[in-house]
Amino acid sequence: MSHSKPPLLFAVSIVMLTLFSFFSTPTHAQGTPTFSVDYQGPIIGTPDGFGVGLITEGDLLAVSVPAPAPNPPLLGPVPPPGLLVSGTLGGPGVFPGGYGLVPSFAGPLEIDAFSFGKDFGDKIHFSVDEFAAGVFGIAPDVASEAAAAEASADVFMYLGMPIPTPIGPAIGNSALIDGNGLVPSGAPGLGFLEPNIPTPGITPDPGDNLDALDIDTMLADIPGPFYFSLDSGFPDPLEAGFPAPNSGTAVANGFSGSDVLVSGVGAGPALAIPAAALGLDFAGFDTDDIDALSFDDADLSGTLTPGDTLLFSVRRGSAVIGAPDSMFGIPIEEGDILTVPTLPGAVPAVFIAAEVLGLFTARAGAPIGDDLDAIDLSFVGMADLIITKSVAASTVPGTPVLYSMVATNAGPSALPAVHVTDIFHADLSGCSWSCSGSVGGTCSASGLGDISEFVGLPVGASVTFVASCEVSPSSVGTLSNTATIATPPMIFDPIPGNNSATTVTTLTPVVDLVISNTDGQTTSIPPTTYSYSIVVTNTGPSDVIGASVTDSFPAEVTNINWTCIGSSGGICGSASGTGDIMETVDVPVAGSVTFTATVDTNASAGAVVVNTATVTAAVGYIDSDLSNNSVSDTTTFIVDPDIIFENDFE
């Protein structure tokens, strides 16, 4: 070992430091991710998002929007990552100068893992390669993303505590950052290309593989110091048929793939922690490969000393895989999070077993173990964001509906800007809303249209939106409406299922159908031809579809022919017909339909002819006034006065 502290005591100090961080540190300055990409990714050689150069596998990258700095992940589609620091000395970047790597014999200058030496906190984040399958838990996780071939560019968060954990039931993981910010995960993304279908022996890969990660980079971290490892040269068992499946960048630069190096912008790499201090390369130089690295250089010494925390993993194909670890005595896997040996000259200790992370292992009988590709230990805000929504069980189309939405932060982290949305149904119009905060919650006081607002939610605070919208008179069935509260980037919500709320209100249409019926006369002389005008109107508030109009004409009239015309949206079932009227009509609010029936009669003198027309709302509609749904027209037939006069004259 290269330091004086007894290894067992050092391993214990790692545990104690981690526990102290978990229980005692209330806050941490929130940074944003920086990362690198595997040399087989299709994004290699393409222009970066900052417009400063072409992306390589040795570059330190960041989300490129909105400015040339470490930026939070974005919802997709996300532009290509931006180049912060080049891997080559003097190379392009927002921070020009590079950190001085020499390309390998195969061409790439691949960085395999990195850390700014400030990795401490309460959560472990990690990535996997394209061959990982994951143990199914609660989506989105490694398993669900791997099923869509989109796990290799994502960042996952271990759901347990960062304490030594041997083989046991899976505590599991949750997708925190997505590669491209699109479905299936839908989490904010980094700008990578997905999916990445496993393709042994083919380069470039169809998608990108996140290869190194620092989850909470601050702008001041970028110049360095910067701890990292380089890619080994031994074959990957899953890509053994491909020439130089690992890039060999480490050997090309004079190091082993299991050495931890240090550099800064404008400086070349130097050895910080040799492989032997980590229990690696006992089978020979460059026979192990550090594939993920998390380092807290507590005393800023630039090397491993008492009080530091160092976690790492080894790449598939490393010679140490299968050797019993020095803490639990279990065979080391490529998915394990490892730490320094507990005994001098021993192999690494398993810190958290891969099974507990929710990964497949050969120990558990899987034909291929999942490879841990990057790890980072940091503080991540945690907040149980909750939204509830309420509405009346029944609503009348053509009248206002009132929604109430309450967004709450149950903590434990305060959140200054949380996005609340409610896109109202197309059948709703004229929406207006008000908002009020409670226990420190803040929001805009009022607005019009859809709700899309950023609200402030300290721990225990809430904001209440009350929205009023006019329901279209023509709406039928039910009306569904969903409100959502979005988890901000880099914040973990332990219960994502309560981030949306949907209400359903049953639409109960209420109409007032009115029918009139007249032939324009009270008396008539037979024989004659005359017309009935039958008009159906609807005073609402809801439109009606399929109302029934009937008129069984009296026996005294014959040769019945009728027509129907709609007005102001009214629709007749038929434009014309003969005989009795038995029709269905659609009548919107303020609309009408008019039947004109022409009839003949040869009623005898003194006959009284009564014609009754009726309108009935369809099933499911409530007619608020049934007294005006039926109307009769009465006509008395009299003897022609001219005939009476002639008879009297004679």
C-alpha positions in Angstrom: 0.0 0.0 0.0 1.2 3.5 -0.7 0.0 5.1 2.5 0.6 4.5 6.2 -3.0 4.0 7.5 -3.8 0.4 8.3 -6.1 -0.9 5.4 -8.8 -2.3 7.7 -9.0 1.0 9.6 -9.1 2.8 6.3 -12.0 0.7 5.1 -13.9 1.4 8.3 -13.2 5.1 7.9 -14.9 5.0 4.5 -18.0 3.6 6.1 -18.0 6.1 8.9 -17.4 9.0 6.6 -20.2 7.9 4.4 -22.6 7.4 7.3 -21.6 10.8 8.7 -22.4 12.4 5.3 -25.7 10.7 5.1 -27.0 11.6 8.5 -25.3 14.9 9.2 -24.9 17.0 6.1 -28.2 18.9 5.5 -27.3 20.7 2.2 -24.9 20.7 -0.6 -24.5 23.2 -3.4 -26.4 21.8 -6.3 -24.3 21.2 -9.4 -25.0 19.6 -12.8 -23.6 16.6 -14.6 -20.4 16.4 -16.6 -19.6 13.2 -18.4 -17.8 11.4 -21.2 -18.9 9.0 -24.0 -17.5 5.6 -25.0 -15.3 5.7 -28.2 -17.7 3.4 -30.1 -20.6 5.8 -29.8 -22.0 7.4 -33.0 -21.8 10.9 -31.5 -17.9 10.6 -31.7 -16.6 12.9 -34.3 -19.7 15.1 -34.6 -19.9 18.8 -33.7 -20.4 19.5 -30.1 -23.4 21.6 -28.8 -21.3 24.6 -27.8 -19.8 24.9 -31.3 -16.2 24.7 -30.2 -15.1 21.4 -31.8 -15.8 17.8 -32.6 -16.6 15.4 -29.7 -14.1 12.7 -28.8 -14.1 9.9 -26.2 -11.5 11.8 -24.1 -13.5 15.0 -23.7 -15.3 16.2 -20.6 -18.8 17.0 -21.8 -21.9 18.8 -20.5 -25.5 19.6 -21.5 -25.1 22.4 -24.1 -28.2 24.4 -23.3 -28.5 27.2 -22.3 -24.9 28.4 -22.1 -21.3 27.2 -22.2 -21.2 25.8 -18.7 -22.3 22.7 -16.8 -26.1 22.8 -17.3 -29.0 20.8 -15.9 -30.4 17.9 -18.0 -33.2 18.8 -20.3 -36.4 17.2 -21.5 -35.9 15.9 -25.0 -35.1 16.2 -27.7 -31.8 17.5 -26.3 -29.1 19.0 -28.6 -25.6 17.3 -28.7 -23.5 17.7 -25.6 -21.1 20.6 -25.3 -17.3 20.2 -25.1 -16.0 21.7 -21.8 -12.5 20.3 -21.8 -10.7 18.5 -24.5 -8.8 15.3 -23.8 -5.8 16.5 -25.8 -3.4 19.1 -24.7 -4.2 22.4 -26.2 -7.5 21.0 -27.6 -10.7 23.0 -28.1 -13.2 23.5 -25.4 -15.1 26.1 -23.3 -12.0 25.7 -21.1 -9.3 25.5 -23.7 -6.0 23.7 -23.0 -7.1 20.1 -22.5 -5.6 17.6 -20.0 -2.9 16.1 -22.2 -3.8 12.6 -23.3 -2.0 10.8 -26.1 -4.1 8.8 -28.5 -3.8 5.0 -28.3 -2.5 2.7 -30.9 -6.1 2.1 -32.0 -6.7 5.9 -32.3 -9.0 6.7 -29.4 -7.9 8.6 -26.3 -10.6 7.2 -24.0 -11.2 8.4 -20.5 -12.9 5.5 -18.6 -13.9 7.1 -15.3 -13.4 10.5 -13.6 -14.0 12.5 -10.4 -13.3 16.0 -9.2 -12.2 14.6 -5.9 -15.3 16.0 -4.1 -17.6 13.0 -4.2 -19.5 12.7 -0.9 -23.1 12.6 -0.1 -26.1 10.4 0.5 -26.8 8.8 -2.9 -24.9 6.7 -5.3 -25.5 7.2 -9.0 -24.3 4.9 -11.7 -24.5 3.9 -15.4 -24.2 0.6 -17.2 -23.1 -0.5 -20.7 -25.3 -1.6 -23.6 -25.1 -5.3 -22.6 -26.7 -4.8 -19.1 -30.1 -6.3 -18.6 -30.9 -5.4 -15.0 -33.3 -7.0 -12.5 -36.8 -5.8 -13.0 -38.0 -3.5 -10.2 -40.1 -0.4 -10.4 -39.8 1.4 -13.8 -38.0 3.4 -15.0 -34.9 1.4 -13.9 -32.0 -0.4 -15.5 -34.3 -3.3 -16.5 -37.0 -1.2 -18.1 -34.5 1.0 -19.9 -32.5 -2.0 -21.1 -35.6 -3.6 -22.5 -35.8 -0.6 -24.8 -32.0 -0.7 -25.4 -31.7 2.7 -23.8 -29.9 2.0 -20.5 -26.3 2.7 -21.6 -26.7 6.4 -21.9 -28.8 6.9 -18.7 -27.9 7.7 -15.1 -29.5 5.6 -12.4 -29.7 6.2 -8.7 -29.3 3.4 -6.1 -32.3 3.4 -3.8 -30.3 2.3 -0.7 -27.8 3.9 1.6 -24.1 4.2 0.7 -23.0 1.6 3.3 -21.3 -1.8 2.9 -23.9 -4.2 1.7 -23.2 -7.8 0.8 -25.2 -10.0 -1.5 -28.9 -9.8 -0.7 -32.3 -8.9 -2.1 -32.3 -6.1 -4.6 -32.9 -2.7 -3.1 -33.0 -1.5 -6.7 -32.5 1.6 -8.7 -34.4 4.4 -10.4 -33.6 6.3 -13.6 -32.6 9.8 -12.7 -31.2 11.2 -16.0 -32.1 9.9 -19.5 -29.7 9.7 -22.4 -31.9 11.7 -24.8 -34.6 13.0 -22.6 -37.4 11.1 -24.4 -39.5 8.1 -23.7 -39.5 5.4 -22.3 -37.9 7.1 -19.3 -39.0 10.6 -20.1 -36.5 12.0 -17.5 -34.4 15.0 -18.4 -31.6 14.1 -20.8 -27.9 14.7 -21.7 -28.0 14.9 -25.5 -26.9 11.3 -26.3 -28.1 9.2 -29.2 -30.4 6.3 -28.3 -31.3 3.5 -28.5 -28.0 1.5 -28.3 -28.9 -2.1 -29.3 -26.1 -4.5 -28.1 -23.9 -5.2 -31.1 -20.8 -7.2 -30.2 -17.9 -6.5 -32.5 -19.4 -3.7 -34.4 -18.2 -0.1 -34.3 -19.5 2.4 -34.1 -22.3 1.3 -31.8 -25.8 2.3 -32.9 -26.2 4.4 -29.8 -24.1 6.1 -27.2 -22.7 4.7 -23.9 -22.1 7.1 -21.0 -18.6 6.2 -19.9 -17.8 8.5 -16.9 -19.8 10.8 -14.7 -19.8 13.5 -12.1 -23.3 14.3 -11.1 -22.9 17.6 -9.3 -20.1 19.5 -11.1 -19.8 23.1 -10.2 -18.2 25.7 -12.5 -15.3 26.1 -10.2 -14.5 22.4 -10.4 -13.7 22.4 -14.1 -10.1 23.6 -14.1 -9.1 20.8 -11.7 -7.7 18.8 -10.1 -9.4 16.1 -12.1 -9.0 12.4 -11.2 -9.6 9.8 -13.8 -8.6 6.4 -15.2 -7.9 5.5 -18.8 -9.0 2.5 -20.9 -7.1 -0.7 -20.7 -6.1 -2.7 -23.8 -7.3 -6.3 -22.9 -10.2 -7.7 -24.8 -13.8 -7.4 -23.7 -15.2 -11.0 -23.5 -18.4 -9.9 -25.2 -16.4 -8.2 -28.1 -13.5 -10.6 -28.3 -13.8 -10.9 -32.1 -13.4 -7.2 -32.6 -9.8 -5.9 -33.0 -8.8 -3.8 -30.0 -12.2 -3.9 -28.3 -10.8 -1.7 -25.5 -8.9 1.3 -26.7 -5.6 0.9 -24.9 -5.4 4.6 -24.1 -3.9 3.9 -20.6 -0.8 2.0 -22.0 -0.3 4.6 -24.7 0.0 7.2 -22.0 2.3 5.1 -19.8 -0.2 3.9 -17.3 -2.3 0.9 -16.4 -6.0 1.0 -16.9 -6.3 0.4 -13.1 -4.3 3.4 -12.1 -6.0 6.6 -10.8 -4.5 9.6 -12.5 -4.7 13.3 -11.8 -4.6 16.3 -14.2 -5.9 19.8 -14.7 -6.7 22.0 -17.6 -3.5 22.5 -19.5 -1.6 19.8 -17.6 -0.7 16.3 -18.6 -1.8 13.2 -16.6 0.2 12.1 -13.5 -0.2 9.1 -11.2 -2.3 9.8 -8.2 -3.2 6.3 -6.8 -1.4 3.3 -8.2 -3.3 0.1 -9.1 -1.7 -1.8 -6.2 -3.2 0.5 -3.6 -6.6 -0.6 -4.9 -5.8 -4.3 -4.9 -5.6 -4.4 -8.7 -3.1 -5.6 -11.4 -1.8 -8.5 -9.3 -2.1 -10.7 -12.4 0.2 -8.3 -14.3 0.4 -4.8 -15.6 -2.9 -3.5 -17.2 -4.7 -6.7 -16.4 -7.5 -4.9 -14.5 -9.4 -1.8 -15.7 -11.1 0.8 -13.5 -14.4 1.4 -15.2 -16.0 3.7 -12.7 -14.6 6.0 -10.0 -15.9 8.0 -7.1 -13.3 9.8 -5.0 -13.5 12.2 -2.1 -10.0 13.7 -1.6 -10.9 15.0 1.9 -7.5 16.6 2.7 -6.9 17.8 -0.9 -3.6 15.9 -0.9 -4.0 14.6 -4.5 -3.6 11.0 -3.4 -5.3 8.4 -1.2 -4.9 9.2 2.5 -6.8 8.5 5.8 -10.2 10.0 5.8 -10.6 9.8 2.0 -13.5 7.9 0.3 -12.8 5.9 -2.8 -15.3 3.7 -4.7 -14.8 2.1 -8.0 -15.7 -0.8 -10.3 -13.7 -3.0 -12.7 -14.5 -3.6 -16.4 -15.7 -6.9 -17.7 -12.7 -9.1 -18.5 -10.5 -7.8 -15.6 -8.3 -10.4 -14.1 -9.6 -9.7 -10.5 -13.2 -10.7 -11.5 -14.0 -13.9 -9.7 -11.5 -13.5 -6.9 -13.0 -13.5 -3.4 -13.2 -9.9 -2.1 -11.4 -8.9 1.0 -14.5 -7.8 3.0 -17.3 -10.4 2.5 -15.3 -13.2 0.7 -17.6 -13.2 -2.3 -16.5 -13.4 -5.9 -15.9 -10.0 -7.4 -18.2 -9.1 -10.3 -18.1 -6.3 -12.9 -21.3 -4.9 -11.5 -20.0 -4.5 -7.9 -19.1 -1.2 -6.3 -15.7 -1.8 -4.8 -13.5 -0.1 -2.3 -9.9 -0.4 -1.1 -8.7 -3.8 0.3 -9.3 -4.5 4.0 -5.9 -6.2 4.2 -2.5 -5.3 2.8 -1.8 -7.0 -0.5 -5.4 -8.2 -0.8 -7.9 -7.7 -3.6 -10.5 -5.0 -3.4 -13.4 -5.1 -1.0 -17.0 -5.3 -2.2 -18.7 -2.1 -0.9 -22.2 -2.8 -2.5 -22.9 -6.0 -4.3 -24.3 -5.7 -7.8 -27.4 -7.8 -6.9 -28.4 -5.2 -4.3 -28.1 -2.4 -7.0 -30.6 -4.4 -9.1 -28.0 -5.8 -11.6 -27.5 -9.3 -13.0 -24.4 -11.3 -11.9 -22.8 -14.6 -12.6 -23.0 -15.2 -8.9 -26.7 -15.3 -9.2 -26.6 -17.6 -12.2 -26.9 -15.0 -15.1 -24.9 -16.0 -18.2 -23.6 -12.4 -18.5 -23.0 -10.1 -15.6 -24.1 -6.4 -15.9 -21.2 -4.0 -16.2 -21.1 -0.9 -14.0 -19.8 1.8 -16.2 -19.7 4.9 -14.0 -20.4 5.8 -10.4 -20.7 8.9 -8.4 -21.5 9.7 -4.8 -23.2 13.0 -4.1 -26.1 14.7 -2.4 -29.3 14.8 -4.5 -32.3 16.8 -3.4 -35.2 14.6 -2.4 -38.8 15.7 -2.4 -42.1 13.9 -2.4 -44.1 16.1 -4.7 -47.8 15.6 -4.5 -50.6 17.0 -6.6 -54.3 16.4 -6.0 -57.3 17.5 -8.0 -61.0 17.7 -7.5 -64.1 18.5 -9.5 -67.9 18.0 -9.0 -69.0 14.4 -9.8 -71.5 15.7 -12.4 -71.4 18.7 -14.7 -73.9 20.2 -17.1 -72.6 20.9 -20.6 -72.9 24.6 -21.4 -72.2 25.7 -17.9 -68.9 26.4 -16.0 -66.9 23.6 -14.3 -64.7 24.4 -11.4 -61.4 22.5 -10.8 -59.3 22.7 -7.6 -55.7 21.6 -7.7 -53.3 21.4 -4.7 -49.5 21.0 -5.3 -47.6 20.1 -2.1 -43.9 19.4 -1.2 -43.7 16.8 1.5 -39.9 17.3 1.6 -37.3 16.8 2.8 -35.8 19.3 0.3 -37.1 22.8 -0.4 -37.7 23.5 -4.1 -37.8 27.1 -5.4 -39.1 26.3 -8.8 -41.5 23.4 -9.5 -43.4 23.2 -12.8 -47.2 22.6 -12.4 -49.2 22.0 -15.6 -52.8 21.4 -16.5 -53.7 21.3 -20.2 -57.4 21.7 -20.2 -59.6 19.5 -22.4 -60.5 20.6 -25.9 -64.2 20.8 -24.8 -63.3 23.5 -22.2 -63.0 27.2 -23.2 -62.6 30.5 -21.5 -60.6 29.1 -18.7 -59.4 31.4 -16.0 -57.6 30.5 -12.8 -56.4 31.9 -9.5 -53.6 30.6 -7.2 -52.8 31.1 -3.6 -49.9 29.7 -1.5 -49.8 28.2 2.0 -46.9 27.7 4.5 -44.6 29.7 2.2 -45.7 28.4 -1.1 -45.6 31.0 -3.9 -47.3 31.2 -7.3 -48.7 33.7 -9.8 -52.0 35.1 -8.5 -54.1 34.5 -11.6 -54.0 33.7 -15.3 -55.9 32.7 -18.3 -56.0 29.5 -20.4 -53.9 26.4 -19.6 -51.9 26.3 -16.4 -48.1 26.1 -16.9 -46.6 27.7 -13.9 -43.4 27.4 -11.9 -44.2 27.6 -8.2 -42.1 27.8 -5.1 -42.5 25.0 -2.6 -40.6 25.0 0.7 -40.9 21.8 2.7 -44.5 21.4 3.8 -45.7 24.2 1.6 -48.5 24.0 -0.9 -50.2 26.1 -3.6 -53.8 25.8 -4.6 -55.1 26.6 -8.1 -58.8 27.1 -8.7 -59.8 27.1 -12.4 -63.1 27.8 -14.0 -63.8 26.7 -17.5 -66.9 26.7 -19.7 -68.0 23.3 -20.8 -69.0 23.1 -24.5 -72.7 22.6 -24.8 -72.1 19.8 -27.2 -70.0 17.7 -24.8 -71.3 14.3 -23.9 -70.1 11.3 -21.9 -67.4 12.2 -19.4 -64.8 14.9 -19.2 -61.3 13.9 -18.1 -58.6 16.3 -16.9 -55.1 15.7 -15.6 -52.8 18.0 -13.6 -49.1 17.2 -13.2 -46.3 18.4 -11.0 -42.8 17.8 -12.5 -39.8 16.7 -10.5 -37.0 19.2 -11.2 -33.7 17.9 -12.6 -31.4 16.4 -10.0 -34.2 16.0 -7.5 -35.3 12.5 -6.5 -39.0 11.9 -5.9 -39.4 8.7 -3.9 -43.1 8.4 -4.8 -43.5 9.5 -8.4 -47.0 8.0 -8.6 -48.5 11.0 -6.9 -47.0 13.5 -9.4 -50.2 13.5 -11.5 -53.9 13.6 -10.7 -56.8 13.0 -13.0 -60.4 13.8 -12.4 -63.4 12.6 -14.3 -66.7 14.3 -14.2 -69.9 12.8 -15.7 -71.6 15.1 -18.2 -75.3 15.4 -17.6 -76.8 17.4 -20.4 -79.8 19.6 -19.5 -82.0 21.0 -22.2 -85.2 22.9 -22.6 -86.9 21.7 -25.7 -89.8 23.8 -26.9 -92.2 22.9 -29.7 -94.7 25.1 -31.6 -97.3 24.0 -34.0 -99.7 26.1 -36.1 -101.5 26.1 -39.4 -102.0 29.9 -39.2 -105.8 29.7 -39.0 -108.5 28.9 -36.5 -111.3 28.2 -39.1 -111.3 26.9 -42.6 -113.7 25.9 -45.3 -113.4 22.3 -46.7 -112.3 21.0 -49.0 -108.9 22.7 -48.8 -105.2 22.3 -48.8 -103.2 24.0 -46.0 -99.9 23.7 -44.1 -98.7 23.1 -40.5 -95.5 24.8 -39.3 -93.9 22.8 -36.5 -90.8 24.4 -35.0 -88.5 22.8 -32.3 -86.1 25.0 -30.4 -83.7 24.4 -27.5 -83.0 27.1 -24.9 -80.2 24.9 -23.4 -77.9 25.1 -21.6 -76.8 21.9 -23.4 -77.1 20.8 -27.0 -79.3 17.9 -27.7 -78.6 15.0 -30.2 -81.3 12.6 -31.3 -84.4 14.3 -29.9 -87.6 12.7 -31.2 -90.3 14.7 -33.0 -93.7 13.1 -33.6 -96.9 14.2 -35.2 -99.6 11.7 -35.9 -101.9 13.7 -38.1 -105.7 13.5 -37.5 -107.9 11.3 -39.7 -109.5 14.4 -41.3 -106.3 15.2 -43.2 -104.8 13.3 -46.1 -102.1 13.5 -48.8 -99.5 14.6 -46.2 -96.2 15.8 -47.5 -93.6 17.5 -45.3 -90.2 19.0 -45.4 -87.6 19.8 -42.7 -85.1 22.6 -42.5 -82.5 23.2 -39.7 -81.4 26.7 -38.6 -78.4 27.9 -36.4 -77.0 24.4 -36.3 -80.2 22.4 -36.1 -80.1 19.2 -38.1 -83.0 17.2 -39.4 -83.0 13.5 -39.6 -84.7 13.6 -43.0 -85.1 16.6 -45.4 -88.6 15.5 -46.4 -91.2 12.7 -46.1 -94.9 11.7 -46.4 -97.4 10.8 -43.8 -97.0 11.1 -40.1 -93.8 12.7 -38.7 -91.6 10.4 -36.6 -88.1 11.9 -36.9 -85.0 12.4 -34.7 -83.3 15.8 -34.8 -80.2 17.5 -33.3 -80.9 20.9 -31.8 -78.0 23.0 -30.4 -78.6 25.8 -27.9 -80.4 28.6 -29.8 -80.8 26.3 -32.8 -84.0 25.1 -34.4 -85.6 22.7 -36.9 -88.8 23.6 -38.8 -91.1 21.0 -40.3 -93.6 22.3 -42.9 -96.4 19.8 -43.5 -98.8 20.3 -46.4 -102.1 18.4 -46.1 -105.5 18.1 -47.8 -108.8 17.9 -46.0 -112.4 17.3 -46.9 -113.7 17.5 -43.4 -117.4 18.0 -43.0 -118.8 21.3 -41.9 -118.6 21.7 -38.1 -115.7 19.4 -37.8 -113.0 20.3 -35.3 -109.5 19.1 -36.4 -106.9 18.9 -33.7 -103.3 18.2 -34.6 -100.7 17.5 -31.9 -96.9 17.6 -32.3 -94.5 16.4 -29.6 -90.8 16.6 -29.0 -88.9 14.3 -26.5 -85.3 14.5 -25.5 -83.1 11.5 -26.1 -82.2 9.1 -23.3 -79.5 10.6 -21.1 -80.8 14.2 -21.4 -82.7 16.0 -18.8 -85.5 18.3 -20.1 -85.9 21.0 -17.5 -89.4 22.0 -18.6 -91.7 19.3 -19.9 -94.7 21.6 -20.1 -93.6 22.9 -23.5 -92.8 19.6 -25.1 -96.2 19.1 -26.7 -98.6 21.5 -28.4 -101.9 21.2 -30.3 -103.3 23.2 -33.1 -107.1 23.3 -33.4 -109.0 24.2 -36.6 -112.8 24.4 -37.0 -114.2 23.7 -40.4 -117.2 25.7 -41.4 -119.7 25.8 -44.3 -118.7 28.1 -47.1 -120.7 31.4 -46.6 -121.1 31.8 -50.3 -122.9 28.5 -50.5 -125.2 29.6 -47.6 -125.9 32.8 -49.4 -126.8 31.1 -52.6 -129.1 28.7 -50.9 -130.9 31.5 -49.1 -131.2 33.5 -52.3 -132.8 30.6 -54.0 
